[in-house]
Amino acid sequence: MDRALRFLKREPMLTVSALAAVAAMFITPPSGTLLKAIDWRTLGTLLMMLCVLEGFKQENVLDPLVKLSLRAKTMTGLSLFYIFGVFFSSMFVTNDVSLMIFVPLTIFTFRGGGKEKYILPVITLENIAAIRGSLLTPFGSPQNLFLYSRFGISAGRFMLHMLPLCAGSALLLTVFVLVLYRKGLHEEIEFDHSRLGEKAGSKRVFYLVLFGIVIFTIVSRTAYWWAAVAIVVCAILAADRKLFLKVDYVLIFTFLFFFVFSSSIAANAGIARFLDAAVGGSEYWWAIGLSQLISNVPASIVLYPFADSHAGLIYGADTAGLCSLIGSLASVINYRIYVREYPDKGRDFIKVFTLISWAFFLLVVIPGFLLSGWEM
């Protein structure tokens, strides 16, 4: 029992999500319908990506990207490289995948260059970059994909509506980086190249092929995602089964518990009647507020049937992740990556994340609200 309590104390996001899932079951008893409502596709994709990225780490697959980033000799240039790497890649491979790629690289590079004091603010800005870069495209985030599929508009019109928010966020991110390094814009970093693997592992091509399968599954939105999960899992079982001992299953269970909670809430008839009366005309604020309880993807699913304004709903959902860790599950991923490297600094992460994200949120929340009147 003591060991279990210590584990739960060490994993606060898992504890919160588990308690929320248990509480939700008292609101709506478990059933086959609730099981079907869980986003198994996202969980399967997350499992594939965690396995493949663990393989990347083991085989030194991303060392060439580290070497490329180090052409930027200053901390300002290096931070901008990683932050905008997240910003632009999130438009195509989704915000959570872009964070899984760039946040470990940031930690590795900054630690190797003796610049650990900058890790937290920079990965927080990467978190913001993932949230605000991914909003541009219909497939940049799960909530965009869900809502776009139901709006009945062209991809061009969707991107036109999201462009002002995306462009403004890019400008603000640059300003935040300049403020971070205001006392030393030309501060240099000298990376210890001995930290790089001497050569790529023998399974480098194997994991690159699996990564291609994962990206194809995400971008194509294929209905056969389950087959991709089976292929990736079976391939690793055959070639490198010990890798499964290193996968971050805590993150997968955290997502699962949040999905159980949101599915239970959405299935309750009394809550549905309340939302039907309350949401219309206030979609923007409802999306931001509800996301702080169940995250923006489940919130989008719950609110869509009751929304009159499509623009208000999606602008709110794409802004909600700036308020708290729970506001976007991409932020939960970022948190997990960091605390796996620094197990005793979870509170430090939340403190820095909240400070910087709220500063950004306060600058974009009103412009977002005003733009939400531009109906799609």
Helices and strands as residue ranges (DSSP letters): H 2-10, H 12-27, H 32-37, H 40-59, H 63-69, H 75-93, H 95-112, G 116-118, H 119-133, G 134-136, H 142-151, H 155-180, G 193-195, H 204-220, H 225-240, G 241-245, H 249-266, H 269-278, H 283-294, H 296-303, G 304-306, H 310-320, H 329-341, H 346-371
